[in-house]
Amino acid sequence: MTTGHKEEENLIMTGEKEWYAKAGRSPFAEDGFTSELMARIEAAADSNGASKSKFRSGKSLGLTCLAALLLFGVLIWPLGEWGKGDYAGKLPSLWSTTTGAAVQPTASSQTYNPPVGSAEFEIDGLKYYMPLPLDRSKERAFAVETSVGIVWSPPPPRVDYLKPKYTHNTEPYTLYLTPKGHSELSANSAKRIYTFPLYAGGAQTYFDLGYIYGAGDYLLFSHNAYTLGVGRGANPAKLAAIDLRKAAVGEVVVPRELLTVDSAYGLYKSFMAIDQDREELLLVDYTEDGKGGYTQQNKLYDIATGNFQVLTGDITTVKNERPVKTHYGEISTDTKADYFVAHYEVKGEQRSVEINMLTGRQWFYDWWYDEYGEKIDPSAMSNQ
């Protein structure tokens, strides 16, 4: 499938800014994804005010985009000041909106009392909190729903925060399992099901866990390796899977590598979608066609085996709306949020699946234009 030409998209020059030009060239490297940038993102998330609860939901369009962009090191959102005010200050809406049906939490307002510093989540209408020490980053705390319960990972302790190329964990990442509906995600009341290695090939090279996604009986996760003094941009990110049924009963499990994530997944409207029922991963990316447009390439992975098939038909996407709840302390308001569904064909069978990870830059360009009426110049985000 070949798309329309680039000039037909929302791609108008707004003035190249050195700040986000550097970020686009080297995501996760020192001149791109820096500790200063992460601090600005966190500050934007916190700027909504102390009274607003910041629950995170895997179905939030903005948050899912951000997760994919920061995780894979393929892209990076331009969060700097572009001449029309503080754009980073517009980000709180990405954290404050949660999605799903209006289901009441199993814990009452009297029993749901997360300690200060806790990471909070809303999963399938239920609220969860992960107590954390004050020196841990809540943005590195993850929790997802799976067939065996809520699988979650707390951020391990780190040292050398003021030296970005030398910041590293002092303990390995760990996965825990908590029954669905049990609001507190703590090691004392959970089952430890997997511990990742602290090192990745040497005493100066560390394993880095990216994000986690539920996929039926499997957990998908991204990971990387970084070496002290070099930074996190040197090695490509990878996507792997763990069999949760075996891990939950104490069997020895070995993660299965599915794919390596490279810059191709940042082109145009690339995306990934998880089919929970079939335990499959739909992967759509693009190549430039030499005429100012893009050609679509599609693969369908069997998560259990790691095998994939190439899909030759065109895959289309449709934007829909669904009800969401925004939380202000104990008060919730109803609104709507966008989400995307992919339609595709497998051996004559028509299928549809919700898109989990919008990894291509054009998704962000379109979202920013719809949200703020401002167009972004993609040349300033080049990875060249």
One Martini backbone bead per residue (centre of mass of N, CA, C, O) as a GRO file, in nm:
protein
  384
    1MET     BB    1   0.095   0.036   0.024
    2THR     BB    2   0.033   0.372  -0.085
    3THR     BB    3   0.056   0.682   0.002
    4GLY     BB    4   0.039   0.988   0.024
    5HIS     BB    5   0.186   1.270   0.011
    6LYS     BB    6   0.346   1.478   0.227
    7GLU     BB    7   0.201   1.754   0.142
    8GLU     BB    8  -0.092   1.636   0.248
    9GLU     BB    9  -0.004   1.689   0.520
   10ASN     BB   10   0.075   1.810   0.852
   11LEU     BB   11   0.364   1.978   0.705
   12ILE     BB   12   0.451   2.267   0.846
   13MET     BB   13   0.656   2.516   0.893
   14THR     BB   14   0.766   2.659   1.232
   15GLY     BB   15   1.056   2.643   1.296
   16GLU     BB   16   1.359   2.565   1.377
   17LYS     BB   17   1.465   2.383   1.669
   18GLU     BB   18   1.727   2.271   1.843
   19TRP     BB   19   1.597   2.103   2.064
   20TYR     BB   20   1.417   1.900   1.876
   21ALA     BB   21   1.632   1.822   1.676
   22LYS     BB   22   1.808   1.665   1.873
   23ALA     BB   23   1.595   1.467   1.974
   24GLY     BB   24   1.543   1.334   1.691
   25ARG     BB   25   1.833   1.227   1.636
   26SER     BB   26   1.887   1.122   1.967
   27PRO     BB   27   1.730   0.907   2.114
   28PHE     BB   28   1.847   0.843   2.445
   29ALA     BB   29   2.057   1.041   2.425
   30GLU     BB   30   2.223   1.310   2.543
   31ASP     BB   31   2.093   1.508   2.301
   32GLY     BB   32   1.801   1.406   2.386
   33PHE     BB   33   1.724   1.191   2.621
   34THR     BB   34   1.710   1.349   2.915
   35SER     BB   35   1.683   1.435   3.242
   36GLU     BB   36   1.556   1.707   3.176
   37LEU     BB   37   1.320   1.602   3.009
   38MET     BB   38   1.195   1.419   3.224
   39ALA     BB   39   1.142   1.649   3.423
   40ARG     BB   40   0.944   1.802   3.237
   41ILE     BB   41   0.736   1.582   3.214
   42GLU     BB   42   0.677   1.553   3.517
   43ALA     BB   43   0.598   1.849   3.562
   44ALA     BB   44   0.356   1.843   3.372
   45ALA     BB   45   0.200   1.622   3.524
   46ASP     BB   46   0.196   1.791   3.807
   47SER     BB   47   0.049   2.075   3.709
   48ASN     BB   48  -0.262   2.004   3.782
   49GLY     BB   49  -0.247   1.937   4.075
   50ALA     BB   50  -0.296   1.784   4.383
   51SER     BB   51  -0.614   1.709   4.348
   52LYS     BB   52  -0.528   1.536   4.106
   53SER     BB   53  -0.556   1.225   3.990
   54LYS     BB   54  -0.294   1.008   3.839
   55PHE     BB   55  -0.415   0.794   3.635
   56ARG     BB   56  -0.327   0.498   3.458
   57SER     BB   57  -0.386   0.400   3.109
   58GLY     BB   58  -0.343   0.183   2.834
   59LYS     BB   59  -0.587   0.340   2.655
   60SER     BB   60  -0.445   0.598   2.629
   61LEU     BB   61  -0.344   0.770   2.370
   62GLY     BB   62  -0.126   0.963   2.475
   63LEU     BB   63   0.022   0.760   2.664
   64THR     BB   64   0.082   0.543   2.455
   65CYS     BB   65   0.252   0.714   2.275
   66LEU     BB   66   0.463   0.795   2.482
   67ALA     BB   67   0.557   0.516   2.553
   68ALA     BB   68   0.656   0.434   2.272
   69LEU     BB   69   0.857   0.665   2.221
   70LEU     BB   70   1.038   0.636   2.479
   71LEU     BB   71   1.096   0.335   2.474
   72PHE     BB   72   1.223   0.263   2.176
   73GLY     BB   73   1.400   0.504   2.052
   74VAL     BB   74   1.264   0.615   1.781
   75LEU     BB   75   1.129   0.851   1.929
   76ILE     BB   76   1.028   1.199   2.009
   77TRP     BB   77   0.875   1.427   2.178
   78PRO     BB   78   0.809   1.770   2.136
   79LEU     BB   79   0.856   1.952   2.459
   80GLY     BB   80   0.918   2.230   2.394
   81GLU     BB   81   0.981   2.560   2.309
   82TRP     BB   82   0.825   2.709   1.997
   83GLY     BB   83   0.723   3.031   2.043
   84LYS     BB   84   0.413   2.964   2.199
   85GLY     BB   85   0.518   2.861   2.457
   86ASP     BB   86   0.451   2.604   2.689
   87TYR     BB   87   0.416   2.282   2.580
   88ALA     BB   88   0.460   2.111   2.833
   89GLY     BB   89   0.200   2.234   2.979
   90LYS     BB   90  -0.005   2.049   2.788
   91LEU     BB   91   0.037   1.743   2.909
   92PRO     BB   92  -0.163   1.667   3.148
   93SER     BB   93  -0.392   1.531   2.974
   94LEU     BB   94  -0.235   1.257   2.938
   95TRP     BB   95  -0.262   1.174   3.254
   96SER     BB   96  -0.573   1.245   3.351
   97THR     BB   97  -0.681   1.035   3.148
   98THR     BB   98  -0.925   0.781   3.158
   99THR     BB   99  -1.038   0.454   3.080
  100GLY     BB  100  -1.339   0.302   3.045
  101ALA     BB  101  -1.560   0.187   3.233
  102ALA     BB  102  -1.794   0.277   3.494
  103VAL     BB  103  -1.626   0.130   3.736
  104GLN     BB  104  -1.616   0.040   4.050
  105PRO     BB  105  -1.421   0.002   4.293
  106THR     BB  106  -1.354  -0.236   4.531
  107ALA     BB  107  -1.250  -0.006   4.686
  108SER     BB  108  -1.304   0.213   4.908
  109SER     BB  109  -1.242   0.532   5.013
  110GLN     BB  110  -1.136   0.419   5.292
  111THR     BB  111  -0.931   0.187   5.170
  112TYR     BB  112  -0.831   0.390   4.955
  113ASN     BB  113  -0.488   0.469   5.071
  114PRO     BB  114  -0.237   0.602   4.940
  115PRO     BB  115   0.067   0.671   4.974
  116VAL     BB  116   0.308   0.873   4.952
  117GLY     BB  117   0.437   0.818   4.617
  118SER     BB  118   0.240   0.666   4.465
  119ALA     BB  119   0.143   0.459   4.213
  120GLU     BB  120  -0.129   0.501   3.980
  121PHE     BB  121  -0.412   0.298   3.866
  122GLU     BB  122  -0.636   0.212   3.581
  123ILE     BB  123  -0.802  -0.113   3.544
  124ASP     BB  124  -1.091  -0.187   3.429
  125GLY     BB  125  -1.210   0.031   3.658
  126LEU     BB  126  -0.969  -0.019   3.855
  127LYS     BB  127  -0.791   0.054   4.146
  128TYR     BB  128  -0.434   0.122   4.189
  129TYR     BB  129  -0.141   0.083   4.411
  130MET     BB  130   0.220   0.178   4.443
  131PRO     BB  131   0.437   0.170   4.676
  132LEU     BB  132   0.695   0.428   4.719
  133PRO     BB  133   0.970   0.565   4.737
  134LEU     BB  134   1.069   0.899   4.702
  135ASP     BB  135   1.326   0.807   4.500
  136ARG     BB  136   1.114   0.718   4.291
  137SER     BB  137   0.990   0.667   3.967
  138LYS     BB  138   0.664   0.657   3.855
  139GLU     BB  139   0.729   0.632   3.538
  140ARG     BB  140   0.869   0.327   3.619
  141ALA     BB  141   0.580   0.218   3.671
  142PHE     BB  142   0.408  -0.104   3.619
  143ALA     BB  143   0.070  -0.213   3.496
  144VAL     BB  144  -0.112  -0.519   3.403
  145GLU     BB  145  -0.343  -0.710   3.239
  146THR     BB  146  -0.412  -1.061   3.275
  147SER     BB  147  -0.504  -1.395   3.296
  148VAL     BB  148  -0.353  -1.411   3.603
  149GLY     BB  149  -0.349  -1.092   3.640
  150ILE     BB  150  -0.153  -0.853   3.794
  151VAL     BB  151   0.121  -0.715   3.635
  152TRP     BB  152   0.426  -0.590   3.795
  153SER     BB  153   0.672  -0.304   3.812
  154PRO     BB  154   0.915  -0.169   3.992
  155PRO     BB  155   1.136   0.070   4.060
  156PRO     BB  156   1.454   0.068   4.094
  157PRO     BB  157   1.728   0.157   4.228
  158ARG     BB  158   1.937   0.454   4.193
  159VAL     BB  159   2.235   0.609   4.060
  160ASP     BB  160   2.366   0.894   3.938
  161TYR     BB  161   2.163   1.132   3.839
  162LEU     BB  162   2.387   1.367   3.758
  163LYS     BB  163   2.491   1.119   3.553
  164PRO     BB  164   2.349   1.003   3.282
  165LYS     BB  165   2.579   0.790   3.181
  166TYR     BB  166   2.577   0.664   3.505
  167THR     BB  167   2.301   0.579   3.540
  168HIS     BB  168   2.189   0.313   3.770
  169ASN     BB  169   2.122   0.022   3.887
  170THR     BB  170   2.123  -0.184   4.204
  171GLU     BB  171   1.874  -0.346   4.096
  172PRO     BB  172   1.662  -0.553   3.966
  173TYR     BB  173   1.412  -0.632   3.778
  174THR     BB  174   1.060  -0.705   3.867
  175LEU     BB  175   0.797  -0.947   3.874
  176TYR     BB  176   0.451  -0.929   3.968
  177LEU     BB  177   0.162  -1.092   4.134
  178THR     BB  178  -0.185  -0.984   4.137
  179PRO     BB  179  -0.494  -0.988   4.208
  180LYS     BB  180  -0.775  -0.899   4.089
  181GLY     BB  181  -0.880  -0.615   4.299
  182HIS     BB  182  -0.614  -0.570   4.442
  183SER     BB  183  -0.505  -0.253   4.518
  184GLU     BB  184  -0.231  -0.351   4.632
  185LEU     BB  185   0.111  -0.309   4.508
  186SER     BB  186   0.299  -0.544   4.683
  187ALA     BB  187   0.540  -0.765   4.786
  188ASN     BB  188   0.386  -0.872   5.046
  189SER     BB  189   0.106  -0.947   4.849
  190ALA     BB  190   0.288  -1.093   4.636
  191LYS     BB  191   0.414  -1.263   4.345
  192ARG     BB  192   0.710  -1.371   4.239
  193ILE     BB  193   0.793  -1.447   3.880
  194TYR     BB  194   1.038  -1.239   3.793
  195THR     BB  195   1.397  -1.191   3.727
  196PHE     BB  196   1.610  -0.984   3.607
  197PRO     BB  197   1.898  -0.894   3.505
  198LEU     BB  198   2.134  -0.661   3.585
  199TYR     BB  199   2.312  -0.765   3.366
  200ALA     BB  200   2.448  -0.725   3.001
  201GLY     BB  201   2.768  -0.866   2.956
  202GLY     BB  202   2.865  -0.682   3.212
  203ALA     BB  203   2.969  -0.472   3.475
  204GLN     BB  204   2.892  -0.202   3.272
  205THR     BB  205   2.628  -0.360   3.178
  206TYR     BB  206   2.275  -0.297   3.154
  207PHE     BB  207   1.958  -0.377   3.222
  208ASP     BB  208   1.655  -0.248   3.046
  209LEU     BB  209   1.335  -0.174   3.118
  210GLY     BB  210   1.057  -0.082   2.973
  211TYR     BB  211   0.763  -0.204   2.872
  212ILE     BB  212   0.435  -0.340   2.945
  213TYR     BB  213   0.217  -0.613   2.809
  214GLY     BB  214  -0.077  -0.758   2.769
  215ALA     BB  215  -0.126  -1.119   2.623
  216GLY     BB  216  -0.291  -1.295   2.796
  217ASP     BB  217  -0.057  -1.549   2.872
  218TYR     BB  218   0.121  -1.294   2.808
  219LEU     BB  219   0.426  -1.096   2.820
  220LEU     BB  220   0.513  -0.790   2.701
  221PHE     BB  221   0.852  -0.659   2.640
  222SER     BB  222   1.089  -0.415   2.673
  223HIS     BB  223   1.448  -0.384   2.589
  224ASN     BB  224   1.784  -0.305   2.708
  225ALA     BB  225   2.127  -0.182   2.674
  226TYR     BB  226   2.377  -0.030   2.894
  227THR     BB  227   2.673   0.172   2.917
  228LEU     BB  228   2.890   0.312   3.099
  229GLY     BB  229   2.955   0.627   2.934
  230VAL     BB  230   2.744   0.596   2.677
  231GLY     BB  231   2.447   0.510   2.703
  232ARG     BB  232   2.107   0.448   2.550
  233GLY     BB  233   2.167   0.478   2.215
  234ALA     BB  234   2.350   0.225   2.113
  235ASN     BB  235   2.106   0.026   2.154
  236PRO     BB  236   1.860  -0.165   2.059
  237ALA     BB  237   1.545  -0.241   2.091
  238LYS     BB  238   1.334  -0.499   2.240
  239LEU     BB  239   1.094  -0.767   2.188
  240ALA     BB  240   0.927  -0.970   2.437
  241ALA     BB  241   0.831  -1.295   2.594
  242ILE     BB  242   0.615  -1.434   2.856
  243ASP     BB  243   0.505  -1.716   3.027
  244LEU     BB  244   0.268  -1.689   3.278
  245ARG     BB  245   0.178  -1.974   3.355
  246LYS     BB  246   0.461  -2.070   3.440
  247ALA     BB  247   0.546  -1.838   3.630
  248ALA     BB  248   0.299  -1.865   3.836
  249VAL     BB  249   0.408  -2.183   3.916
  250GLY     BB  250   0.746  -2.172   3.912
  251GLU     BB  251   0.860  -2.195   3.647
  252VAL     BB  252   1.101  -2.199   3.417
  253VAL     BB  253   1.174  -1.906   3.227
  254VAL     BB  254   1.220  -1.792   2.880
  255PRO     BB  255   1.255  -1.540   2.697
  256ARG     BB  256   1.111  -1.430   2.385
  257GLU     BB  257   1.224  -1.313   2.099
  258LEU     BB  258   1.073  -1.112   1.840
  259LEU     BB  259   1.213  -0.811   1.813
  260THR     BB  260   1.367  -0.535   1.654
  261VAL     BB  261   1.381  -0.188   1.717
  262ASP     BB  262   1.364   0.053   1.470
  263SER     BB  263   1.330   0.338   1.271
  264ALA     BB  264   1.089   0.227   1.097
  265TYR     BB  265   0.871   0.263   1.342
  266GLY     BB  266   0.873   0.600   1.288
  267LEU     BB  267   0.716   0.595   1.032
  268TYR     BB  268   0.457   0.762   1.000
  269LYS     BB  269   0.186   0.510   1.074
  270SER     BB  270   0.302   0.331   1.274
  271PHE     BB  271   0.222   0.006   1.441
  272MET     BB  272   0.084  -0.172   1.731
  273ALA     BB  273  -0.110  -0.485   1.790
  274ILE     BB  274  -0.303  -0.661   2.035
  275ASP     BB  275  -0.434  -0.990   2.040
  276GLN     BB  276  -0.567  -1.137   2.307
  277ASP     BB  277  -0.716  -1.396   2.202
  278ARG     BB  278  -0.478  -1.490   1.985
  279GLU     BB  279  -0.192  -1.403   2.058
  280GLU     BB  280  -0.116  -1.136   1.879
  281LEU     BB  281   0.105  -0.937   1.657
  282LEU     BB  282   0.062  -0.634   1.497
  283LEU     BB  283   0.276  -0.513   1.227
  284VAL     BB  284   0.321  -0.167   1.117
  285ASP     BB  285   0.510  -0.035   0.845
  286TYR     BB  286   0.739   0.192   0.667
  287THR     BB  287   0.837   0.307   0.340
  288GLU     BB  288   0.989   0.484   0.116
  289ASP     BB  289   0.891   0.550  -0.238
  290GLY     BB  290   1.039   0.817  -0.380
  291LYS     BB  291   0.749   1.020  -0.398
  292GLY     BB  292   0.663   1.128  -0.095
  293GLY     BB  293   0.587   0.850   0.024
  294TYR     BB  294   0.435   0.533   0.138
  295THR     BB  295   0.495   0.187   0.227
  296GLN     BB  296   0.329  -0.088   0.333
  297GLN     BB  297   0.407  -0.316   0.616
  298ASN     BB  298   0.310  -0.661   0.716
  299LYS     BB  299   0.282  -0.831   1.040
  300LEU     BB  300   0.213  -1.158   1.204
  301TYR     BB  301   0.242  -1.259   1.535
  302ASP     BB  302   0.325  -1.538   1.729
  303ILE     BB  303   0.382  -1.527   2.059
  304ALA     BB  304   0.440  -1.828   2.135
  305THR     BB  305   0.664  -1.877   1.882
  306GLY     BB  306   0.759  -1.614   1.687
  307ASN     BB  307   0.605  -1.636   1.445
  308PHE     BB  308   0.546  -1.518   1.099
  309GLN     BB  309   0.331  -1.329   0.878
  310VAL     BB  310   0.262  -1.198   0.569
  311LEU     BB  311   0.065  -0.921   0.480
  312THR     BB  312  -0.078  -0.809   0.167
  313GLY     BB  313  -0.291  -0.640   0.256
  314ASP     BB  314  -0.464  -0.376   0.342
  315ILE     BB  315  -0.440  -0.155   0.623
  316THR     BB  316  -0.680  -0.010   0.825
  317THR     BB  317  -0.792   0.293   0.996
  318VAL     BB  318  -0.998   0.389   1.288
  319LYS     BB  319  -1.160   0.650   1.450
  320ASN     BB  320  -1.270   0.660   1.786
  321GLU     BB  321  -1.503   0.669   2.061
  322ARG     BB  322  -1.497   0.697   2.430
  323PRO     BB  323  -1.552   0.668   2.744
  324VAL     BB  324  -1.436   0.876   3.018
  325LYS     BB  325  -1.240   0.938   3.318
  326THR     BB  326  -1.196   1.215   3.537
  327HIS     BB  327  -0.988   1.282   3.819
  328TYR     BB  328  -1.083   1.469   4.133
  329GLY     BB  329  -1.016   1.288   4.347
  330GLU     BB  330  -1.349   1.196   4.429
  331ILE     BB  331  -1.401   1.324   4.150
  332SER     BB  332  -1.594   1.252   3.851
  333THR     BB  333  -1.567   1.287   3.495
  334ASP     BB  334  -1.725   1.294   3.182
  335THR     BB  335  -1.592   1.179   2.867
  336LYS     BB  336  -1.385   1.175   2.569
  337ALA     BB  337  -1.192   0.941   2.356
  338ASP     BB  338  -0.955   0.840   2.146
  339TYR     BB  339  -0.936   0.559   1.912
  340PHE     BB  340  -0.782   0.277   1.740
  341VAL     BB  341  -0.860   0.070   1.449
  342ALA     BB  342  -0.776  -0.231   1.291
  343HIS     BB  343  -0.808  -0.353   0.949
  344TYR     BB  344  -0.795  -0.703   0.846
  345GLU     BB  345  -0.650  -0.991   0.664
  346VAL     BB  346  -0.677  -1.363   0.716
  347LYS     BB  347  -0.738  -1.593   0.503
  348GLY     BB  348  -1.031  -1.431   0.448
  349GLU     BB  349  -1.036  -1.299   0.733
  350GLN     BB  350  -1.197  -1.062   0.913
  351ARG     BB  351  -1.032  -0.809   1.115
  352SER     BB  352  -1.007  -0.663   1.453
  353VAL     BB  353  -0.796  -0.409   1.629
  354GLU     BB  354  -0.656  -0.253   1.880
  355ILE     BB  355  -0.436   0.004   1.924
  356ASN     BB  356  -0.147   0.036   2.137
  357MET     BB  357   0.101   0.144   1.935
  358LEU     BB  358   0.205   0.468   1.832
  359THR     BB  359   0.511   0.504   1.650
  360GLY     BB  360   0.448   0.715   1.449
  361ARG     BB  361   0.479   1.051   1.387
  362GLN     BB  362   0.202   1.126   1.250
  363TRP     BB  363   0.025   1.089   1.494
  364PHE     BB  364   0.137   1.335   1.645
  365TYR     BB  365   0.093   1.555   1.440
  366ASP     BB  366  -0.218   1.521   1.431
  367TRP     BB  367  -0.277   1.558   1.731
  368TRP     BB  368  -0.158   1.842   1.763
  369TYR     BB  369  -0.339   1.981   1.554
  370ASP     BB  370  -0.615   1.906   1.684
  371GLU     BB  371  -0.548   2.032   1.970
  372TYR     BB  372  -0.378   2.330   1.865
  373GLY     BB  373  -0.343   2.419   1.552
  374GLU     BB  374  -0.044   2.299   1.503
  375LYS     BB  375   0.235   2.269   1.295
  376ILE     BB  376   0.486   2.030   1.202
  377ASP     BB  377   0.822   1.992   1.126
  378PRO     BB  378   0.986   1.700   1.031
  379SER     BB  379   1.284   1.794   0.970
  380ALA     BB  380   1.340   1.868   1.284
  381MET     BB  381   1.301   1.531   1.348
  382SER     BB  382   1.544   1.413   1.243
  383ASN     BB  383   1.782   1.125   1.235
  384GLN     BB  384   2.043   1.253   1.088
   0.00000   0.00000   0.00000
